[in-house]
Amino acid sequence: MKPLLAVMLLAGLAFQASATAGEHYRIDTAHSHAGFEVRLLWFRTISGRFARIDGTVSLNGQGMAIVDARIDSPSVVMDSPHYRKAVLGPKFFDAAQHPVIHFLSDPVAFTALRSGGVLDGQLSLRGITRPVRFELLASHCTASAQSTCKIRVRGRVSRKAFGMTSHRTVLSDRVTLELSIALEPAIR
């Protein structure tokens, strides 16, 4: 009986190791969002929230993850219909021409999704791609195909770097971004 137990234990360990290698998670759109804030006239903040974000997080055999997130710019929700119309227009997101904001991370240790750290990558906005650095906030994530993981990312970008140069006298160049992403195992 003991040899059978040892074989089952080894088989279980081999299965667990192979499940981690090449594992994929998908972004749960219903439980994820991206938000932004920008200062107006140095005393007021304008904020918005993108209701639709999707994509994947892929794990390789070395425990490294790559985040591939796509934000639907027309899904922006704002308190003011006037501001919403303006940010969707050609002077800001230009959603008619560029309906997707795309972030593709550099490989990052999957453990950083749990403990926090730096998340570098490329952000594509308005047809312009620039390197960016975000902060991963500590969260509860495990490399398990049976668990859901919620990660939070925060950072700042320059409007000017992405061609949004209008209203520079009243709007700050710095935009704060925050993403709250729920991951769930991808079904293959």
N, C-alpha and C positions, 0 to 999 in steps of 0.2 A: 504494500500500500504506500510506503514511503517513497519508492521510486516514482510512482504515478503522481504523487503530490508534487515532487520536485519537477517533473516534466511539465505539469500544469502551471506551476509557478514560473518556470522559465518561459513558457509559451506566453503567459500573461505579461511578463516583462518585455518580451520581444514585441508583442502587439502594442503595448503602451509606447515603446520607443518609436515604432513605425507610425503611430497615430500622430505623434508630435511632428515628425519630419513631413513636410509638405502639407501641413494642415492649413485650412483656409477658414476664415471667419467672414461673415458679411455684415455690413452695417445695417442695423435694424432701423429702417426709415421712420417707422412709427414712434420710436423712442429716442430719436437723435435730432439734434438741431445745431445750427451755427448762428452766432450772433455777432454784431459789431456795434461799436460806439465811436463817435467822433465829436470833438468839441466844436461848438458853435459860439462865436463871439466871446470866447474865453470864460463864459459863465454858465453856459447851458450845454447839455450833452444830447445829441441826437442818437437814437439807437434803433436797431432793427434786428429782425430774426428771420433766418431762412428756415422754412418749415420742411423743406425736402433736401435731404442729404443721403447719398447712398455710396456704395463702394465695397471694398474688401480689405482685409488684413491677412496677408499670407505669411506663414512661418516656413522657414527652411530647416534643414536637418541640424544646423548649428545653433538653433534657438534665436535666430534673428527674424525680425518681422518687418514687412514693408506695408505701409498704409497707403491705400489708393482711394481717395475720397473725392466725390463729385457733388458739388452743391448746385442746385437748380436756382439760378438767380431770379427768375420770375416768381419764385415762391416766397419772396421777401414779404414780411409782415411788419407794418409800422403803425404807430398811433395816428399819424397824419396822412390822409390820402394824398395831400399835396407833396409831402416829402417822399412818399413811396413812388409817386409818378416821376419825381425828379431823379431819384437814385436809379430807377430803371432806365432812364433816358440816356442819350449819347454822351452827356458830360460826365456820367459816373459809370455805372455797370454796363451800360449799352446792351441791355438784355436782349434786344431784338437781334443784334448781330452776334452776341456772345452769351448764349443762355446758360452756359456751364462754367462754373469756377472749379478748377481742378487742382488738387494737392496730391503729389506723389512724394512720399518720404524716402530718405536714404534708409538703408537697413539700420534697424535699432534693436537692441536686445529686448526680447519679449518681456524679460523681467523689469525693464524700464516702464512698461505699460502699467505694472503693478506698483513699483516703488517710486516712480517719477524720474524726471531727468530732462534731457534735451532731445527735441525731435527736429532734425534738419530735413530739408527737402526742397522741392520746386513747387512754386505756386503759379498757376496760369490764370490770369484774369484779364479780360478785355483783349485777348489775343497776345498778351505779353507774359513771358515766363521769367521769373526771377527766383534766385535762391532765398529761402526764408528760414528763420530759426524760431521754433515754438518751444514753450515749456510744457512738459507732460506733468500733470498734477498726480500725486499718488492716488491710487484707486485699488479696487478689489478685482484683480484679474488672475485667472489661473490658466495654464496651458492644458485645458481639458475639453474634449469634444462635447461634454455634457453640460458645460456651464455657460452662462451669459456673462459678458464682461462690459463694464461701463468705464470709458476713459474720458478724461477732460484735458483739453489742450488750450493754451492761452498764449497770446503773443501780440506783437504790433507790426504793422506794415506801413509803408509810405504810400500815400495816394499818388504822389508824383511819379514814383517808380513804375506805376501801372497806368500812366497816362491820364490820370484824373487831376488836371491842373486848374480847373475852373473854381471860382469862389475862394481863392487862396486868402483873400483879406478877411473872410468871415469864418472859414472852416479850417481847422487844424490839418496839417499834412499827415499827422499820425492817426492811424485807425487801430483801435484795439479789437482784436478778434478773439472769440472764445467758442470752442466746439465741445459739445457734449455728445459723445458717440457711444451707442450701445452696440456691442458686438455679439453675434450669436453664430454658432457653428454653421458653415455653409453646407447645404445638402448637395451631395455629388451624384 
